[in-house]
Amino acid sequence: MKLKEAKFTTDFINEIKAMYAVDLKETSSLEQFIALGHLIKRYDADNWTRTSKSYRKNDDKQVYYFSIEFLPGRLLQSNLLNLDILDTVSSGLKNLGLDFEKICEAEPDPGLGNGGLGRLAACYMDSMASLGMAGNGNGIRYRYGLFKQVFMNGYQVELPDDWLRNGNVWEVRRENRACLVRFGGHVWLQEQEDGALRPVYDHTDDVLAVPYDIGMAGYHNDVTNTLRLWSAELPPSADQTYYSQQQRDNIDDITKVLYPDDSNAEGRSLRLRQEYFFSSAGMQSIVRHYFLDHTSLKYFAQKVAVHINDTHPTLVIPELMRILLDEYDCSWDTAWQITAATMSYTNHTIMQEALEKWPIDMFKGLLPRIYQIVEEIDRRYRVEKTPIFGDNVVDRTAPLGDGQVRMAYLAVIGSHSVNGVAPLHTELLKKDVLADLYRIYPEKFNNKTNGIADRRWLELANRPLTKLIDHKIGTDWHSNPKQLQTLSAFENDTEFLHQLAEVKAINKQKLADYVQEKMNITLNTSAIFDVQIKRLHAYKRQLLHALEIIREYLDIKDHPKKDVTPRVHIFGAKAAPSYHYAKSVIKVINALADLVNNDPTIGDKLKVVFIPNYGVSLGELIIPAADISEQISTASKEASGTSNMKLMTNGALSLATMDGANIDIVKAAGAENEYTFGLTADDVYGYYHRGDYRARTFYDDNPELQRIVGSLIDNMIPGITTEGHEIYDSLLQYNDEYFVLADYAAYVAKQEKISHDFNDVEAWQKRSLANIAASGTFSADYAVARYAEDIWQVPYNRILK
Ligand code: 26V
């Protein structure tokens, strides 16, 4: 949009006056942010209205991306960037004597997701709008996001994330679009006069789903799409006192708090209620919207694509069946054909224990009508497939089995497309996790490698690098990220390589300032910034990184005169509150940090910082400052990873196993520009197959490893008596489930090589440049375009070069 600075400052001052009835100088940064947010939302209102009108007028096919998590990060700067008014607004505010950065930081960062899955959904919303695609998000407006993490005595403590305390400037409450969602009660089928069977409900608990819409502005294209988040409320009733406090609480609880991903899907009834709540509300509103302009269901699947982001929204399948059967009198066959043609499903995890399953008794009690439909899906599946594939395979893959509703199987059976999120992951789905279903429906399976929103993770997060790149190759890459490849022409331009190093130094200083202020730890910015940022999980192996820190510490202690390349090890990670082992790893790393950081003989050579409360905003600060990107999951376990892509595009070199999208990153940037090590997925599966992994052998054969692992239990690290033993036992007594000891030596060898290579600034920056230049292919724009072409069959406007 076009905006003159003078108009903006007048508008802003008026907004402040109207909202707070005080002079600008008397307002806080938070108030300034809120006023600014309202103003920007108003600036964007025309685009938003026009976009939805134009989709309707052209009868465009709509995509609905269903995700139980959206992790959008702060929206002020990205809205300003996408609306093309970032410079005007920041300069206007500066000229009013205000601190733009402080205003941006006053915005709460909505933590409505756990990690990669939720952040991916948010990146895809940005890309759909930026491609001019009719893409809608559908999720939950949690009253409290993922807990706020603080450390007390090195232990993680969880505090509530009250992100809505001051309201959400970006949302619009649309009570007139609310839907009723039914839970519990009894249901039976009653014959109607025309002979049709109709469900009759008795004693159900009804919940009102109220949508809150957030505009998703596209990049410089005047398109604004909608992210719709549902909130649970009391249904309107003539007499609201009819509800007991217990009933009110039960309704409030549905959208009160995001569940933390704790690697084991636990099968909690509230979580199932959350899943049906937003699946049903979303599906009802889609059908209602479709019938605004259509009179028959005939074109439904040509006009609507519903995407199931992991199994959490799988109930859209039986819910659409319910609507079509019960409310539109469809035959089963027609309804099923429409449903499967509409739905597509992405799997995000290889871990068996994370696959969602619900006990049938719980499911039936909570969703009796939906259960009847799932039963019928199951029955027909068995009838159709048993003659071809036999009892065993069909039993193993049917939606109902072992007394459970198996969500992933239901998702595959009810969708026309099933995809993994990196080539290796997709192969493993076919070979292992969903192998039987792959035999039955090979045509459904495909790969869509994840992508990231470069505009947030490079253009906004790393302004100095963006400026440097723009100066060198222009700005075409902002809308065509693959153009970053043209940077590789400068790989021998030593002046440019030094400029890259300067940019990195600026970003490292910014992070160091933060660490100084918040943690009172002084970082040496000429040290290697070695970064591992992701949820804390055993398979991600933060423990392996911790063992390396112990090794470096002992090495300095043993050889005080040795010339070492200084290091700063930087962690960011939340552990699920009930994930005991993960919390022990946090405690150990914090204890190690205390030991190392306060040892005067170590000085500047080694520092360890575990930055509390990792999330999108901290990611934006840490990622541009990274020299090394630790992507060290046990091969085969990390479906894709996306922090690997964010770090790559900011010039970090990967220290990586051949897992998830690391494989593709290495391929794109060239193996000579990364540090890869360790067992491959085939090696890991080989061990499983033969059952002959013996962690103890690796331990027995390596005296250095014995000393390092031993230091977990010999009081070298103060304050970790129980945690140290627990981890020690996980490695030696319980045979090291994630092959930490098997990969230790190879990992250390690469770390030593890094320490050596880092000293050659030009060679290092050349490899950093190779990473930046190759990173464009991991833009979410391309990923979303592939979804649109191969799965959703929706058009988009922007031409990607
Ligand atoms: C599971 C559970 C189970 C217990 C209740 C809460 C909860 C919340 C989320 C999850 C699923 C986590 C799956 C996930 O985040 N997968 C990640 O997806 C990323 C995007 O595709 C991918 O890059 C990561 O490799 C993958 O771990």
Residues whose N, C-alpha, C, O or C-beta is under 5 A from the ligand:
A	BS01	26V	G116 L117 L120 Y259 P260 D261 D262 N264 A265 E266 H348 T349 V421 E638 A639 S640 G641 T642
